[in-house]
């Protein structure tokens, strides 16, 4: 594609379900989103990732050119809106403009219940109090807060933290998870990090 030919690294998702499940969303600088995708509507994808706290810039591409359609997309969290057909030069110009505009913004902050995770200064606060985390604990907390209420598998955690495939039983994640629980569960009647047997973990905030 023109975006890749311009020197950008690209990942293409074939359908809407893959777009919200794919873990590469975490590291992308920008998303180009078609509203008419199989599996899940583009607006639902946008609402889902924004609901997770993902603030990656999103440019919407669509044949829907009415004002109400544009307003729905911007309300859902779009950063720009391009109506088909369009010139590739226009797309590239908008990609560069959105990237410049959003790259100057402060890094996003993830929130879940009484916890705030600042990705700029690598700081977790809970009820206004700072919780000191190791780099590994911070990475675990980041992934859990991006997928709050959903299962985060051990494979996802290993790839996010160390960048390698998880190929069998290991207690290394459990060791870090227990230490993290000891820090974030103080003052709670039950742990906010649940172990989902045979699958992984989930951050649940009551």
C-alpha positions as CSV (number, residue, x, y, z in Angstrom):
1,X,0.0,0.0,0.0
2,X,1.0,3.6,-0.3
3,X,1.4,3.9,3.5
4,X,3.9,1.0,3.5
5,X,5.7,2.4,0.4
6,X,6.1,5.7,2.2
7,X,8.3,3.9,4.8
8,X,5.8,3.0,7.5
9,X,5.5,-0.4,8.9
10,X,2.0,-1.7,8.4
11,X,-0.2,-4.5,9.8
12,X,-3.4,-5.3,8.0
13,X,-6.4,-6.8,9.8
14,X,-8.8,-8.7,7.6
15,X,-12.0,-8.2,9.6
16,X,-13.4,-6.3,12.6
17,X,-13.0,-9.1,15.1
18,X,-9.3,-9.4,14.3
19,X,-8.9,-5.7,14.6
20,X,-10.0,-5.5,18.2
21,X,-8.4,-8.8,19.3
22,X,-5.0,-8.2,17.7
23,X,-2.3,-7.3,20.2
24,X,-0.4,-5.2,17.7
25,X,-2.9,-2.4,18.5
26,X,-0.9,-1.8,21.6
27,X,2.2,-0.7,19.7
28,X,0.7,1.1,16.7
29,X,1.3,4.8,16.1
30,X,-1.8,5.2,13.9
31,X,-4.8,3.2,12.8
32,X,-6.6,3.6,9.4
33,X,-10.0,2.2,9.8
34,X,-12.6,1.3,7.2
35,X,-16.1,1.5,8.7
36,X,-17.5,-1.3,6.5
37,X,-15.7,-4.4,7.7
38,X,-16.9,-8.0,8.0
39,X,-17.4,-9.4,11.5
40,X,-17.7,-6.1,13.3
41,X,-18.7,-2.6,12.2
42,X,-16.0,0.0,12.2
43,X,-17.8,2.3,14.6
44,X,-18.1,-0.5,17.1
45,X,-14.3,-1.2,16.7
46,X,-13.6,2.5,17.4
47,X,-15.9,2.6,20.5
48,X,-14.4,-0.6,21.8
49,X,-10.7,0.5,21.6
50,X,-11.6,3.9,23.0
51,X,-13.4,2.2,25.8
52,X,-10.3,0.3,26.6
53,X,-8.4,3.5,27.0
54,X,-6.5,3.2,23.7
55,X,-5.8,6.7,22.4
56,X,-3.9,5.7,19.3
57,X,-4.9,8.2,16.5
58,X,-7.6,6.8,14.1
59,X,-8.3,7.9,10.5
60,X,-11.6,6.7,9.2
61,X,-12.0,5.7,5.6
62,X,-15.5,5.2,4.3
63,X,-17.9,5.6,1.4
64,X,-20.4,7.2,3.9
65,X,-20.1,10.9,3.3
66,X,-23.1,12.4,5.1
67,X,-22.7,14.8,8.0
68,X,-24.5,12.5,10.5
69,X,-22.1,9.7,9.5
70,X,-19.1,12.0,10.1
71,X,-20.5,13.2,13.5
72,X,-21.0,9.6,14.6
73,X,-17.4,8.7,13.8
74,X,-16.0,11.8,15.6
75,X,-18.2,11.1,18.6
76,X,-16.8,7.6,18.7
77,X,-13.3,8.9,18.8
78,X,-12.1,9.4,15.2
79,X,-9.2,11.9,14.6
80,X,-9.9,12.3,10.9
81,X,-12.5,11.2,8.3
82,X,-11.8,10.6,4.6
83,X,-14.6,9.8,2.1
84,X,-14.0,7.3,-0.7
85,X,-12.9,7.7,-3.4
86,X,-9.8,9.6,-2.4
87,X,-6.4,10.3,-3.8
88,X,-3.4,8.5,-2.2
89,X,-1.6,11.8,-1.9
90,X,-4.5,13.1,0.2
91,X,-4.4,10.0,2.4
92,X,-0.7,10.4,3.0
93,X,-1.0,14.1,3.7
94,X,-3.6,13.4,6.3
95,X,-1.6,10.5,7.9
96,X,1.3,12.9,8.3
97,X,-0.9,15.7,9.6
98,X,-2.7,13.5,12.2
99,X,0.6,12.0,13.3
100,X,2.2,15.4,13.8
101,X,-0.9,16.7,15.6
102,X,-1.2,13.8,18.0
103,X,2.4,13.0,18.6
104,X,2.8,16.3,20.4
105,X,0.1,15.3,22.9
106,X,1.0,14.0,26.4
107,X,1.1,10.2,26.6
108,X,-2.2,8.7,27.4
109,X,-3.4,7.8,30.8
110,X,-5.3,4.6,31.5
111,X,-7.9,4.5,34.2
112,X,-9.8,1.7,35.9
113,X,-11.8,2.4,39.0
114,X,-9.6,4.2,41.5
115,X,-6.4,3.5,39.6
116,X,-4.7,5.7,37.0
117,X,-1.7,4.5,35.0
118,X,0.4,7.3,33.4
119,X,2.3,6.0,30.5
120,X,4.6,9.1,30.3
121,X,6.1,8.9,33.7
122,X,5.5,5.2,34.3
123,X,3.5,5.8,37.4
124,X,0.5,4.0,38.9
125,X,-1.7,5.9,41.4
126,X,-4.5,4.5,43.4
127,X,-6.8,6.7,45.4
128,X,-4.4,9.5,44.9
129,X,-1.4,7.5,46.3
130,X,1.5,6.5,44.1
131,X,2.3,2.8,43.9
132,X,5.9,1.9,43.1
133,X,6.1,-0.8,40.4
134,X,9.0,-2.6,38.7
135,X,9.2,-2.3,34.9
136,X,7.8,-5.8,34.6
137,X,4.9,-5.0,37.0
138,X,4.2,-1.8,35.1
139,X,4.0,-3.7,31.8
140,X,1.6,-6.3,33.3
141,X,-0.6,-3.5,34.7
142,X,-0.6,-1.7,31.4
143,X,-2.0,-4.7,29.6
144,X,-4.5,-5.5,32.3
145,X,-5.8,-2.0,32.3
146,X,-6.1,-1.9,28.5
147,X,-8.2,-5.0,28.6
148,X,-10.0,-4.2,31.9
149,X,-12.8,-6.8,32.5
150,X,-11.4,-9.1,29.8
151,X,-9.1,-12.1,30.0
152,X,-5.5,-11.4,29.3
153,X,-3.7,-14.7,28.5
154,X,-0.2,-15.7,29.6
155,X,0.8,-15.7,26.0
156,X,-0.3,-12.1,25.6
157,X,1.6,-11.1,28.7
158,X,4.8,-12.8,27.6
159,X,4.7,-11.2,24.2
160,X,3.9,-7.8,25.6
161,X,6.6,-7.9,28.3
162,X,9.5,-9.9,26.7
163,X,8.5,-10.1,23.1
164,X,8.6,-13.9,22.8
165,X,6.0,-16.7,22.3
166,X,4.9,-18.5,25.4
167,X,5.3,-22.2,24.6
168,X,4.4,-24.0,27.8
169,X,3.8,-23.9,31.5
170,X,5.9,-21.4,33.4
171,X,5.5,-19.8,36.8
172,X,7.4,-16.6,35.9
173,X,4.2,-14.7,35.2
174,X,2.6,-15.9,38.4
175,X,5.5,-14.7,40.5
176,X,5.3,-11.2,39.1
177,X,1.5,-11.3,39.3
178,X,1.6,-12.2,43.0
179,X,4.0,-9.3,43.7
180,X,1.7,-7.0,41.8
181,X,-1.3,-8.1,43.7
182,X,0.5,-7.5,46.9
183,X,0.8,-3.8,45.9
184,X,-2.6,-3.0,44.3
185,X,-4.8,-5.1,46.6
186,X,-3.9,-3.3,49.8
187,X,-7.1,-2.1,51.5
188,X,-9.3,-4.3,49.2
189,X,-11.5,-7.0,50.5
190,X,-10.7,-9.2,47.5
191,X,-8.1,-9.1,44.8
192,X,-8.8,-6.9,41.7
193,X,-6.7,-9.3,39.6
194,X,-8.5,-12.5,39.1
195,X,-6.9,-15.7,37.9
196,X,-8.9,-17.3,35.1
197,X,-8.0,-21.0,35.4
198,X,-6.4,-22.3,32.2
199,X,-6.7,-19.0,30.4
200,X,-4.9,-16.1,32.2
201,X,-5.9,-13.1,34.3
202,X,-8.5,-10.4,34.3
203,X,-8.6,-7.0,36.1
204,X,-12.0,-6.5,37.7
205,X,-12.9,-3.3,39.4
206,X,-16.1,-3.4,41.5
